[in-house]
Amino acid sequence: MSHLASADPEVAAAIAAELRRQQDDLELIASENYASPAVLEAMGSPLTNKYAEGLPGRRYYGGCEHVDVVENIARKRARRLFMVEGHDIGVNVQPHSGAQANAAAFLALMKPGDTFLGLDLSHGGHLTHGSPVNASGKIWRPVHYHVGSDGFIDMDEVRDLARAHAPKVIVVGASAYPRTLDFAAFRAIADEVGAVVMADIAHIAGLVAAGLHPSPFPHCQVVTSTTHKTLRGPRGGLIMAERPRMKAVNSAVFPGTQGGPLMHVIAAKAVAFGEAATDGFRAYQRRVLDNAQAMAARLVERGFRLVSGGTDNHLMLLDLREEPISGKDAETALGLAGITVNKNTVPGETRSPMVTSGIRIGTPAMTTRGLGVEEARQVADWIADVLRAPEDESVRARVREGVTELCRAFPVYPGWSA
Ligand code: DSN
């Protein structure tokens, strides 16, 4: 980044500091990952200069012949990655984020005031699934389902709510749900009440692409995602849908909710989709799951309670309600030891979303830097050590030293220096 360093040392220094943080700390935020250098290069390309409102071959601007090639590659690769045999889908790669993808999908599927079902935020859902502070909860009428006392989605409640409220849409997806989503069961309920099933696979997209989580297709008519979590691409969004719904989806993205697409990000999505189709990516997702299993098992051995008792995917939720520490203080104590997590509400939450009684832990980023199950167990032990003695500076210092050593042994971007 020599141009940036000489043109704007202040911004360059902040970016270098962030690179150091990413290299030196252990990233366990379940929604984060490290994009490849190829993805970063595509994102930092002159494609950022280009306006391309519309779709390939039907743009509102001249000079789109090369970005058309890029967007078509991205669409084709995403389709190949997620399509299931005998079920045709279309893809829109323009949403700037998962929230934008969800907003556009809602616009395509519902009229203002229409009712939809979504997972409650404090039970693992997402802001854009009907939180009152988000447009999804202001423009449309959300009804929320929950997880049962076992931590699994209560499908009986989903059915009861669907029958009682006759929703237009049932949203299946989560930001903090450690278990497998049963898309077929949601579809059966939706068919009973004439609803459409919209899956938000932002968290599990990489697992789905690798065949390690059931596909939302053919059960879900519309599927949204981000591209930067388990999928390990650039920060961005994506919508896929059964062919006949694509016209509505495309116009809900543009001009419905967005203007010009970010062509540099779409180029990076294309690169990431290419990477996700490789055997290496599938092996990586297998390791993400193995590491999550190892970490969850060790935390349980150390006496911690996990929501639902464990995990089927890349994340787990530590329930701290019985522990003498809040999610916020746990996040801070672990942060001081070099372990980055986020505080998270848990089912039955009594604290505010800024304090919470849980932390969410995910393995996608640590697995990208090469850590395996042995290290995952070690990291779980460090987490347990810090959470059992959050005020003890000597414990934190010992863990910080171990984290630093581990991170040096497994660099994120080998050869890069900040
Ligand atoms: N989906 C959130 C997360 O999981 O961190 C961000 O919106």
Residues whose N, C-alpha, C, O or C-beta is under 5 A from the ligand:
A	BS01	DSN	S31 S175
